[in-house]
Amino acid sequence: MILNTNSLPFPLSPGFRAIILRHIADSFMACVLSFRRRHPSPGDDGGNRPVEIAVDTDGSLIYVSDFPETRFDFSRNEAHFLDGVSPLNRERERFQAWEHAFLDCYRSGYYEVEVLPLLELEEIVAAS
């Protein structure tokens, strides 16, 4: 699969693109990249937020989410934060700050990554 960024309101950094491409290269269906903290600490609630990146069958980003605080919803052109919802095209700087922090964590080995078919993830959520 290739990463299709044609419809995004702002560019992704080369490092962020490379991470996504590394994990979707062998995928032929919509998938979710699930980034979980490699070694969670007991009592660590604030620093143990999972990250998900959903990619559609055509390689376009559906959403990027850092639960529960941040969700960049590319399919709806919205950005969701604890303080409200905003049009995605107004959140370039916020996305770049989030992207930079994510890249730092990823490069330091903070995450383990699992690639799930999007339908499998929807079934897991429906069952809970």
HUQUI-V409880 format. One record per residue. N is the residue number from 1. SS is DSSP state (A for helix, B for strand, O for the rest). Layout:
BEGIN
n->(N/N)
ss->(SS/SS)
END
This chain:
BEGIN
n->(1/2/3/4/5/6/7/8/9/10/11/12/13/14/15/16/17/18/19/20/21/22/23/24/25/26/27/28/29/30/31/32/33/34/35/36/37/38/39/40/41/42/43/44/45/46/47/48/49/50/51/52/53/54/55/56/57/58/59/60/61/62/63/64/65/66/67/68/69/70/71/72/73/74/75/76/77/78/79/80/81/82/83/84/85/86/87/88/89/90/91/92/93/94/95/96/97/98/99/100/101/102/103/104/105/106/107/108/109/110/111/112/113/114/115/116/117/118/119/120/121/122/123/124/125/126/127/128)
ss->(O/O/O/B/O/O/O/O/O/O/O/O/O/A/A/A/A/A/A/A/A/A/A/A/O/O/O/O/O/O/B/B/B/B/B/B/B/O/O/O/O/O/O/O/O/O/O/O/O/O/B/B/B/B/B/O/O/O/O/B/B/B/B/B/B/B/O/O/O/B/B/B/B/O/O/O/O/B/B/B/B/O/O/B/B/B/B/A/A/A/O/A/A/A/A/A/A/A/A/A/A/A/A/A/A/A/A/O/O/O/B/B/B/B/B/B/B/A/A/A/A/A/A/A/A/A/A/O)
END
